[in-house]
Amino acid sequence: NNENKRESRKFDPNFKGPIYNRSCTDILCCIVFIFALLGYFAVGILAWSQGDPRKVIYPTDSRGQFCGQAGTRLEKKPLLFYFNILKCASPLVLLEFQCPTTQLCVDSCPDRHLTLVKAKLGSKEDHEYYKRYCKEGVDFSQLSPPELLRDGLCPAMLMPSKAFTRRCLPALGTMKGGVVVVGNETTFDDGQGVSINASDVLEASKKSNLAVEARQVAMRIFEDYTQSWHWILLGLVIAMVVSLIFIVLLRFLAGVMVWVMIVLVILVIGYGIFHCYMEFASLKGQPGSDVTIRDLGLQTDFSIYLQIRQTWLAFMIILAIVEFIIILLLIFLRKRILIAIALIKEASRAVGHVMSSLFYPLLTFALLSVVIAYWAITAVFLSTSNEQVYKVFNKTDDCPFALETCDPKTFNSSNISAQCPDAECLFSFYGGETVYHKYLILFQFYNVFLFFWCANFVTALGQVTLSGAFASYYWAFKKPDDIPAYPIFSSLGRALRYHTGSLAFGSLILSLVQVIRVLLEYLDHKLKGAQNKAAKFFLKCMKCCFWCLEKCIKFLNRNAYIMIAIYGKNFCSSARDAFFLLMRNIIRVAVLDKVTDFLLFLGKLLIVGIVGIFSFFFFSGRIKAVEEAAPSLNYYWVPILTVVVGSYLIAHGFFSVYAMCVDTLFLCFCEDLERNDGSSERPYFMSAKLHKILSKTKMVEEDQDGSLDAFCIFSPVFVTL
């Protein structure tokens, strides 16, 4: 049976390209996919009904009210003020991520040191100023300081503070000799007759910031996006225009464009090496520039890393290695590059006859955008669908109800309030004890899994559609007369009508591997501080194995989809046929297919390099002509990375048309060789130029110059990328 599978294709006089009379394949998987989508919509609706994204944006006071939210009575009070910041040094903060002290929404942070006693004895202006940091409705002038403190209506003192991630934290500073100060004072009265050191406040501030440290970076990044989103969009539009122009030029000037592309890639990377060297040399002798990255540690302001020489040295070494590998590959693959250019020219003719294929990536991009947006919105709503949980916080240690859940509406009349007079019912965190909240983590996992499945399905749909259209071109004996009208729409219709199940099946296999990789990355992150080296080594091996498995599945799926588009068989049969067809032509795969992929990858690298360099000079303010137009950002690398990644995805989308065309022509080419012999009874469907490529391939196969070995060594570099 296995021998039969490995046999070449037999001549079939009735075979004229993609089969039109076909039946539905992998129906069971299609049904499962539809039900999974219905469940996905149900999870989304449930999350949207329970979630509240405001919890990500606004801080909450002790009653769970949002500070600064538009349309509420706290709209003009965007900052959160802590009555006693020193309580944030409690270990409880590490468990509950909430300081066990009254928290209040205020319009501005205090800018002076003032105790409650001094405020009571002071002027009317001091009364009004201090009252701003007391609970709403407090009769400040009538109640005495002990009464205000006993009922927790006002803080015992105010200290100079600054807004930090929408929270009022002490305005800490350092004088000469490393002395910590708050404002200009090293010690001060806490309002209750106790002297406090500024260093104690520093420790408390660190603890209070533990829960929002990551959020600090996220909020600054979010602010950068709000300031630069229109420039980012412009950069992505430019990347799209450049990619489209490049593809159109490739259609008419394939040979010239490939060599221009190779030279420009070498020049762009060479300029990157030169720029890194100039930055490295300019920092020589600068104070602090010789600090190592290890000594610097993790910094939230990533621009600091660009001020040390080691960073630019690392960039220069990485770019030099990439340049060396590319040049070495070009030298060893020089003969195969000439053959691959001829194959790209043939692909250009196919693209020219199926011009609508150039715009199909826009549909794929739109569908992927919908999938990503749905996943992101659902994830945010799921993560914010917890309820407000209130707990008992007391000033003394003899309350038996400490840290128990309470209801602020009935707390003052409850048994807890009677037994613990100094206890308060304060907002603690967001959570819940319902069935929905218990299975919230499973909903998040389902959201991630369906995201991978849907994204892979959209990609598979694009691959089947394009391969079906290009196969129609190849198997047209008289080109372009025998090419069917609207090949893209016909192929898309066949894929959705007959092969939704097969696409879902292939996407499911790939998604399972990807989810396992995500779980392994999560475990690796959790085990970073572990001392078990055996577990770490085993995890690294697992990650490597599943990475290789994912690459193999992607390659096999891609060729299986081409066979599905041509013959209309189910996924397993198509994958088997594609695998053995490639195995029978394994040398040609290395000579033609993968070298062509390498050249197309250089094209993507060129577009990303050009757009990335211009975005770097623009957002860093180094272009004098548009220096004033550049937005003021916390991290200028945020829009640069966004533009670079987006440009690569856009370029990949356009070049995927050529890559899919080359892969389809290659498989059809191998099929044509096995079915036909070029005689009048069994003529080739390939063009004369494509047949000439075959002759060159045979000559290269016989050339034992070791270049194939070099290709096999370095191919993972660009296949992965």
C-alpha positions in Angstrom: 0.0 0.0 0.0 2.8 2.4 0.9 4.6 1.6 -2.4 1.4 2.5 -4.3 1.3 5.8 -2.5 4.9 6.5 -3.7 4.1 5.8 -7.3 4.1 8.6 -9.8 0.9 10.1 -11.3 -0.5 8.3 -14.3 -1.6 10.0 -17.5 -5.3 11.0 -17.4 -6.6 12.5 -20.7 -9.6 13.9 -18.9 -7.6 15.9 -16.3 -7.7 19.6 -17.3 -6.9 21.3 -14.0 -9.0 22.0 -10.8 -11.9 19.5 -10.7 -15.3 21.3 -10.7 -17.5 18.3 -9.9 -16.5 17.7 -6.3 -18.2 16.9 -3.0 -18.0 18.3 0.5 -15.1 17.1 2.5 -14.5 16.6 6.3 -18.1 17.4 7.1 -17.8 16.4 10.8 -15.0 18.9 11.4 -17.1 21.6 9.6 -20.0 20.9 12.0 -17.6 21.0 15.0 -16.2 24.3 13.7 -19.6 25.9 13.3 -20.7 24.9 16.9 -17.3 26.2 18.2 -18.0 29.5 16.5 -21.5 29.7 18.0 -19.9 29.0 21.4 -17.4 31.7 20.8 -20.2 34.2 20.1 -21.9 33.1 23.2 -18.8 33.7 25.3 -18.4 37.1 23.7 -22.0 38.1 24.5 -21.6 36.8 28.0 -18.3 38.7 28.5 -19.8 42.0 27.0 -22.8 41.8 29.4 -20.6 41.2 32.5 -17.4 43.1 31.7 -16.5 46.8 32.2 -13.4 48.0 30.4 -13.4 51.2 32.6 -11.7 49.1 35.3 -8.6 49.0 33.1 -8.5 52.7 32.6 -9.7 54.4 35.8 -8.5 53.8 39.4 -11.3 53.1 42.0 -11.8 54.6 45.5 -12.7 52.7 48.6 -16.3 52.4 47.5 -15.4 51.0 44.1 -16.3 54.2 42.2 -14.2 55.2 39.2 -12.0 58.3 39.5 -12.2 60.7 36.6 -14.8 58.8 34.5 -16.7 61.1 32.2 -20.4 61.5 32.9 -20.1 60.8 36.6 -19.9 63.1 39.7 -16.3 62.1 40.0 -15.5 63.3 36.5 -13.4 66.2 37.7 -11.6 64.1 40.3 -9.3 61.9 38.2 -6.6 61.1 40.9 -6.6 58.6 43.7 -5.5 59.8 47.2 -4.4 57.4 50.0 -5.3 58.5 53.6 -2.2 56.7 55.0 0.4 55.8 52.4 2.5 54.0 55.1 -0.1 51.2 55.4 0.8 50.3 51.8 4.0 48.8 53.3 1.9 46.0 54.8 2.4 42.4 53.4 -1.3 42.5 52.7 -0.6 44.6 49.6 1.3 41.6 48.1 -1.8 39.4 48.5 -4.7 41.7 47.8 -3.0 44.3 45.5 -4.9 47.0 47.5 -3.6 49.3 50.3 -5.6 48.7 53.6 -6.4 52.4 53.9 -9.2 54.7 52.9 -8.8 55.9 49.3 -10.4 58.9 47.9 -10.8 60.5 44.4 -9.4 64.0 44.3 -8.9 66.7 41.7 -5.3 67.3 42.5 -2.6 65.9 44.7 -1.5 67.8 47.9 1.5 70.0 47.4 2.4 70.7 51.1 3.0 69.0 54.4 0.1 69.7 56.7 -1.3 67.8 59.7 -5.0 67.6 60.7 -4.3 69.4 64.0 -2.4 72.3 62.3 -5.2 72.6 59.7 -7.8 72.9 62.5 -5.8 75.6 64.2 -5.0 77.4 61.0 -6.8 79.8 58.8 -10.0 79.3 56.9 -7.9 78.8 53.8 -6.2 75.8 55.6 -9.7 74.5 56.5 -10.8 74.5 52.9 -7.6 73.1 51.6 -7.6 70.2 54.0 -11.3 69.5 53.5 -10.6 68.6 49.9 -8.9 65.4 51.1 -11.6 64.4 53.5 -14.6 62.2 52.8 -17.5 63.9 51.1 -20.0 65.7 53.4 -17.7 66.0 56.4 -18.4 68.9 58.8 -14.8 69.8 59.1 -15.3 72.9 61.3 -17.6 71.3 63.9 -15.9 68.0 64.5 -12.6 67.7 66.5 -9.5 66.0 65.2 -10.0 62.9 67.4 -13.5 62.5 66.1 -12.4 62.9 62.5 -9.7 60.3 62.9 -11.8 57.9 64.9 -14.5 57.8 62.2 -11.9 57.8 59.4 -13.3 60.9 57.8 -10.0 62.7 57.2 -6.3 61.7 56.9 -4.0 62.5 59.9 -1.7 64.4 57.6 -0.9 65.5 54.1 2.5 65.3 52.4 3.8 66.7 49.1 2.7 64.3 46.4 2.8 63.9 42.6 0.4 62.2 40.3 1.8 58.8 39.1 -0.4 56.4 37.1 -3.4 58.5 38.3 -2.4 58.0 41.9 -1.0 60.5 44.4 2.3 59.2 45.7 4.8 61.0 47.8 7.1 63.5 46.0 10.3 61.6 46.8 13.7 63.0 46.1 17.3 62.5 46.9 19.7 65.1 48.2 23.5 65.0 48.2 24.9 61.9 50.0 21.8 59.8 49.1 19.5 61.3 51.8 15.9 60.6 50.9 13.5 63.6 51.2 9.8 64.2 50.7 9.5 67.7 49.4 12.4 69.3 51.3 12.0 67.4 54.6 13.8 64.3 55.8 11.4 63.8 58.8 8.0 65.0 59.6 5.0 64.7 62.0 2.4 62.0 61.0 -0.3 64.1 62.6 -0.5 61.8 65.7 2.7 62.8 67.5 5.0 60.3 65.7 8.0 61.4 63.7 8.4 59.6 60.4 11.5 59.2 58.2 11.3 59.9 54.5 12.9 56.5 53.9 9.9 54.8 55.5 7.7 56.7 53.0 9.9 55.5 50.2 9.5 51.8 51.2 5.7 52.3 51.5 5.6 53.9 48.1 7.4 51.0 46.5 4.9 48.6 48.0 1.9 50.6 46.9 3.2 50.8 43.4 3.7 47.0 43.2 0.2 46.4 41.7 0.5 49.2 39.1 4.1 48.9 38.1 3.3 47.1 34.9 0.3 49.3 34.3 2.6 52.3 34.4 4.4 51.2 31.2 1.1 50.1 29.6 -0.5 53.5 30.3 2.4 55.3 28.8 2.4 53.1 25.8 -1.4 53.7 25.4 -0.7 57.5 25.6 1.9 57.2 22.9 -0.6 55.4 20.7 -3.2 58.1 21.2 -0.5 60.7 20.3 0.9 58.9 17.2 -1.9 56.7 15.9 -2.4 58.8 12.8 1.3 58.8 12.0 1.4 55.0 12.5 -1.5 54.7 10.2 0.3 56.8 7.6 3.4 54.7 7.9 1.3 51.5 7.3 -0.3 53.1 4.3 3.1 54.0 2.9 4.2 50.4 3.5 1.1 49.2 1.7 1.8 51.5 -1.3 5.5 50.5 -1.4 4.5 46.8 -1.3 2.0 47.2 -4.1 4.4 49.2 -6.3 7.1 46.6 -5.7 4.7 43.8 -6.7 3.6 45.6 -9.8 7.2 46.2 -10.8 8.0 42.6 -10.1 5.2 41.7 -12.5 6.9 43.5 -15.4 10.5 43.6 -14.4 11.0 40.4 -12.4 14.7 39.8 -13.2 15.8 43.4 -12.7 13.7 43.9 -9.5 15.1 40.8 -7.9 18.7 42.0 -8.4 17.8 45.5 -7.3 16.1 44.0 -4.2 19.2 41.9 -3.4 21.6 44.9 -3.7 19.2 47.2 -1.7 18.9 44.7 1.1 22.7 44.5 1.4 22.9 48.3 1.3 20.1 48.9 3.9 21.6 46.4 6.4 25.0 47.9 5.7 23.7 51.3 6.5 22.3 49.9 9.7 25.7 48.6 10.7 27.2 52.0 9.9 24.6 53.9 11.9 25.1 51.6 14.9 28.9 52.1 14.7 28.4 55.9 14.6 26.1 55.9 17.6 28.6 53.5 19.4 31.5 55.9 18.7 29.6 59.1 19.6 28.9 57.7 23.1 32.6 57.2 23.9 33.5 59.2 26.9 29.9 60.1 27.8 29.1 59.8 31.5 27.3 56.5 32.2 27.7 55.2 28.6 30.0 52.3 29.7 27.4 50.8 32.0 26.4 47.3 30.9 22.9 46.2 30.2 23.1 43.7 33.1 24.1 46.4 35.5 21.4 48.7 34.3 18.7 46.0 34.9 15.1 46.3 33.8 14.1 49.9 33.1 10.6 51.1 32.2 12.1 54.0 30.1 13.6 52.0 27.3 15.3 55.0 25.8 17.9 54.7 28.6 19.2 51.6 26.9 20.0 53.7 23.8 22.3 55.9 25.9 24.8 53.1 26.6 27.4 51.8 24.2 26.8 48.1 24.8 23.3 48.4 23.2 24.6 49.8 19.9 27.4 47.3 19.9 24.9 44.4 20.2 22.8 45.9 17.4 25.9 46.2 15.2 27.0 42.6 15.8 23.5 41.2 15.1 23.2 43.2 11.8 26.7 42.2 10.8 25.9 38.5 11.4 22.7 38.9 9.3 24.6 40.6 6.5 27.3 37.9 6.5 24.7 35.1 6.3 22.8 36.8 3.5 26.0 37.4 1.5 27.2 33.8 2.1 23.9 32.4 1.0 23.9 34.6 -2.2 27.4 33.3 -3.0 26.6 29.6 -2.5 23.2 29.9 -4.2 24.2 32.0 -7.2 23.2 29.3 -9.8 20.0 28.5 -8.0 19.1 32.2 -7.7 19.2 32.4 -11.5 16.8 29.5 -11.8 14.6 30.9 -9.0 14.4 34.3 -10.9 13.1 32.4 -13.9 10.5 30.8 -11.8 9.5 34.2 -10.3 9.2 35.5 -13.9 6.8 32.6 -14.7 4.9 33.4 -11.5 4.7 37.0 -12.6 3.0 35.9 -15.8 0.5 33.9 -13.8 -0.2 36.9 -11.5 -0.5 39.1 -14.6 -3.3 36.9 -15.9 -5.0 36.7 -12.5 -4.5 40.4 -11.4 -7.3 40.2 -8.9 -5.0 38.0 -6.8 -3.0 41.1 -5.9 -5.9 42.5 -4.0 -7.0 39.3 -2.3 -4.6 39.9 0.7 -6.8 43.0 1.5 -9.7 40.6 2.2 -7.4 38.3 4.3 -6.1 41.4 6.2 -9.7 42.6 6.8 -10.8 39.2 8.1 -7.8 38.8 10.3 -8.4 42.3 11.7 -11.9 41.3 12.6 -10.6 38.1 14.3 -8.0 40.0 16.2 -10.4 42.8 17.2 -13.0 40.3 18.4 -10.4 38.4 20.5 -8.9 41.5 22.0 -12.3 43.0 22.9 -13.6 39.7 24.4 -10.3 39.3 26.4 -10.7 42.8 27.9 -14.3 42.3 28.8 -13.6 38.9 30.3 -10.7 40.3 32.4 -12.9 43.1 33.6 -16.1 41.1 34.3 -15.3 40.7 38.0 -17.5 42.2 40.7 -16.5 44.6 43.4 -15.4 42.7 46.5 -15.4 44.6 49.9 -13.5 43.3 52.9 -13.1 44.3 56.6 -10.0 46.3 57.4 -9.3 47.2 61.0 -6.7 49.3 62.8 -6.1 46.8 65.6 -5.2 43.1 65.4 -8.0 41.7 67.7 -10.9 41.8 65.2 -12.0 38.2 64.4 -13.7 39.4 61.1 -10.6 40.9 59.6 -10.3 40.4 55.8 -13.8 38.8 55.6 -16.2 39.9 52.9 -18.6 42.6 53.8 -21.4 44.8 52.3 -20.7 48.5 52.7 -24.4 49.3 52.6 -25.2 47.3 55.7 -21.9 47.3 57.4 -22.6 50.1 59.9 -25.6 48.2 61.3 -24.0 44.8 61.2 -22.6 42.6 64.0 -19.1 43.2 62.7 -19.3 46.9 63.2 -20.5 46.3 66.8 -17.7 44.0 67.7 -15.0 45.9 65.9 -15.7 49.6 66.3 -12.6 50.7 64.5 -13.1 48.4 61.5 -14.1 49.6 58.0 -15.7 47.9 55.0 -13.4 49.0 52.1 -13.2 48.1 48.5 -10.5 45.4 48.1 -10.4 44.0 44.6 -12.5 42.7 41.7 -13.6 39.1 41.9 -16.6 37.0 42.4 -18.0 33.7 43.7 -20.6 32.9 41.0 -20.4 30.0 38.6 -19.4 32.4 35.8 -16.5 33.8 37.9 -15.3 30.3 38.8 -15.0 29.3 35.1 -13.6 32.7 34.0 -10.1 31.3 33.3 -11.7 28.6 31.1 -13.5 31.3 29.1 -10.2 33.1 28.6 -8.5 29.9 27.4 -11.4 29.2 25.0 -11.1 32.8 23.7 -7.4 32.2 23.0 -7.9 28.8 21.4 -10.7 30.1 19.1 -8.6 33.1 18.2 -5.8 30.7 16.9 -8.4 28.5 15.1 -10.2 31.4 13.4 -6.9 33.1 12.4 -5.5 29.9 10.9 -8.8 29.3 9.1 -8.7 32.7 7.5 -5.1 32.1 6.4 -6.0 28.6 5.0 -9.0 30.1 3.1 -6.6 32.5 1.4 -4.1 29.8 0.5 -6.8 27.5 -1.0 -8.3 30.4 -2.9 -5.1 31.6 -4.4 -3.8 28.1 -5.2 -7.1 27.3 -6.9 -6.8 30.4 -9.1 -3.2 29.8 -10.1 -3.8 26.1 -10.7 -6.5 27.2 -13.2 -3.9 29.3 -14.9 -1.3 26.4 -15.0 -3.7 23.7 -16.3 -5.0 26.0 -19.1 -3.5 24.5 -22.2 -3.9 27.7 -24.3 -3.1 30.6 -22.1 -4.9 32.9 -21.5 -7.8 31.7 -23.7 -8.5 28.6 -21.5 -8.2 30.4 -18.2 -11.7 30.5 -16.6 -13.4 33.9 -16.0 -13.0 35.3 -12.5 -10.7 32.5 -11.2 -10.4 34.1 -7.7 -14.1 34.2 -7.1 -14.6 30.7 -8.5 -11.8 29.3 -6.3 -13.2 31.2 -3.2 -16.7 29.8 -3.9 -15.4 26.2 -4.2 -13.4 26.5 -1.0 -16.3 27.8 1.1 -18.9 25.5 -0.5 -17.0 22.2 -0.4 -14.0 22.5 1.8 -14.8 24.5 4.9 -14.4 21.3 6.9 -11.0 20.5 5.5 -9.8 24.0 6.1 -11.1 23.8 9.7 -9.4 20.4 10.2 -6.0 21.7 9.0 -6.4 24.9 11.1 -7.4 22.8 14.2 -4.3 20.7 14.0 -2.1 23.8 13.8 -4.0 25.6 16.5 -3.6 22.8 19.0 0.2 22.9 18.5 0.2 26.7 18.8 -1.8 26.6 22.0 0.5 24.1 23.5 3.4 26.4 22.6 1.6 29.3 24.4 1.2 27.1 27.5 4.9 26.1 27.4 5.9 29.8 27.2 3.7 30.4 30.2 5.3 27.6 32.2 8.7 28.8 31.1 7.9 32.3 32.4 6.7 30.8 35.7 9.8 28.6 36.1 12.3 31.5 35.5 13.0 31.8 39.2 13.0 28.1 39.8 16.2 26.2 40.7 15.3 22.9 39.1 17.7 22.8 36.1 16.3 19.5 34.9 12.8 20.9 34.6 14.1 23.9 32.7 16.1 21.8 30.3 13.1 19.5 29.7 10.9 22.6 29.0 13.4 24.0 26.6 13.5 20.7 24.7 9.7 20.7 24.6 9.5 24.2 23.3 12.1 23.4 20.6 10.2 20.2 19.5 6.8 22.0 19.3 8.4 24.8 17.4 9.7 22.4 14.8 6.4 20.6 14.7 4.6 23.9 14.1 6.9 24.7 11.1 6.4 21.2 9.7 2.6 21.3 10.0 2.5 24.8 8.4 4.5 23.5 5.4 2.5 20.3 5.1 -0.8 22.2 5.5 0.2 24.7 2.8 0.8 22.0 0.2 -2.2 20.0 1.3 -4.4 23.1 0.6 -3.0 23.3 -2.9 -3.9 19.6 -3.5 -7.4 20.3 -2.1 -7.8 23.2 -4.4 -6.9 21.1 -7.4 -8.4 17.7 -6.7 -11.1 18.4 -4.1 -10.1 15.5 -1.7 -10.3 15.6 2.1 -7.5 17.0 4.2 -5.7 13.8 5.1 -5.7 12.4 1.5 -4.5 15.8 0.2 -1.8 16.0 2.8 -0.6 12.5 2.0 -0.5 13.1 -1.8 1.3 16.4 -1.3 3.9 14.8 1.0 4.8 12.0 -1.3 4.8 14.3 -4.4 7.3 16.5 -2.6 9.4 13.5 -1.5 9.6 12.3 -5.1 10.9 15.8 -6.0 12.9 16.6 -2.8 15.9 18.0 -4.7 13.8 20.4 -6.8 12.1 21.6 -3.5 15.5 22.8 -2.3 16.7 24.0 -5.7 13.5 25.9 -6.7 10.9 26.4 -4.1 13.0 27.3 -1.0 15.4 29.5 -2.9 12.5 31.4 -4.3 11.1 31.8 -0.8 14.4 33.2 0.3 14.3 35.8 -2.5 10.8 36.8 -1.6 11.8 37.1 2.0 14.6 39.6 1.0 11.8 41.6 -0.6 9.9 41.8 2.6 13.1 42.6 4.5 13.8 45.5 2.1 10.3 47.0 2.5 10.5 46.7 6.3 14.0 48.2 6.4 13.1 51.2 4.3 9.9 52.0 6.2 11.6 51.2 9.5 14.6 53.6 8.9 12.3 56.5 7.9 10.0 55.9 10.9 13.0 55.8 13.2 14.3 59.2 11.9 10.8 60.7 12.0 9.7 59.6 15.5 13.1 60.3 17.1 12.9 63.8 15.8 16.1 63.6 13.6 14.5 64.9 10.5 14.8 68.7 10.8 12.2 69.5 8.1 9.4 67.7 10.0 10.8 67.9 13.6 7.9 70.0 14.8 5.3 67.6 13.3 6.7 64.6 15.2 4.6 63.9 18.3 6.0 64.2 21.8 6.2 60.6 23.1 7.2 58.7 26.3 8.8 55.9 24.2 9.4 56.7 20.6 10.2 53.1 20.0 6.5 52.2 20.4 5.3 53.7 17.1 8.5 52.6 15.4 8.0 48.9 16.4 4.3 49.1 15.5 5.2 50.4 12.0 7.9 47.9 11.5 5.8 44.9 12.6 2.8 46.2 10.7 5.0 46.8 7.6 6.2 43.2 7.7 2.7 41.9 8.0 1.5 44.0 5.1 4.5 43.1 2.9 4.0 39.5 3.9 0.4 39.7 2.8 1.3 41.0 -0.7 4.3 38.7 -1.1 2.3 35.8 0.0 0.5 36.0 -3.4 3.8 35.4 -5.2 4.8 32.7 -2.6 1.5 30.9 -3.1 1.8 31.3 -6.8 5.3 29.8 -6.8 4.3 26.9 -4.6 1.2 26.1 -6.7 3.1 26.3 -9.9 5.8 24.1 -8.4 3.4 21.3 -7.3 1.5 21.6 -10.7 4.9 21.5 -12.4 5.8 18.2 -10.6 2.3 16.8 -11.4 2.7 17.7 -15.0 6.1 16.0 -15.2 4.6 12.8 -13.8 1.4 12.8 -15.9 2.9 13.9 -19.3 6.0 13.4 -21.3 5.9 16.3 -23.8 4.7 14.2 -26.7 1.8 15.1 -28.9 -0.4 12.6 -27.2 0.7 13.7 -23.7 1.8 17.3 -24.0 3.1 19.4 -21.1 0.8 22.1 -19.8 3.9 24.1 -18.7 5.3 26.8 -20.9 8.5 26.4 -22.8 10.3 28.7 -20.4 9.2 26.7 -17.4 10.4 23.5 -19.1 13.7 25.3 -19.7 13.8 25.9 -15.9 13.5 22.1 -15.4 16.5 21.5 -17.7 18.6 24.0 -15.7 17.4 22.3 -12.5 18.8 19.0 -13.7 22.1 20.6 -14.4 22.3 22.2 -11.0 21.3 18.9 -9.3 24.3 17.3 -11.0 26.6 20.1 -9.8 28.2 18.9 -6.6 29.6 22.2 -5.4 28.4 21.8 -1.9 26.0 24.7 -2.2 23.0 22.6 -1.3 24.7 21.7 2.0 25.2 25.4 2.7 21.5 26.0 1.9 20.4 23.3 4.3 22.6 24.8 7.0 21.3 28.4 6.7 17.8 27.8 5.4 16.2 27.7 8.9 17.3 31.4 9.3 15.0 32.7 6.6 12.4 29.9 6.6 11.7 30.8 10.2 11.5 34.5 9.5 
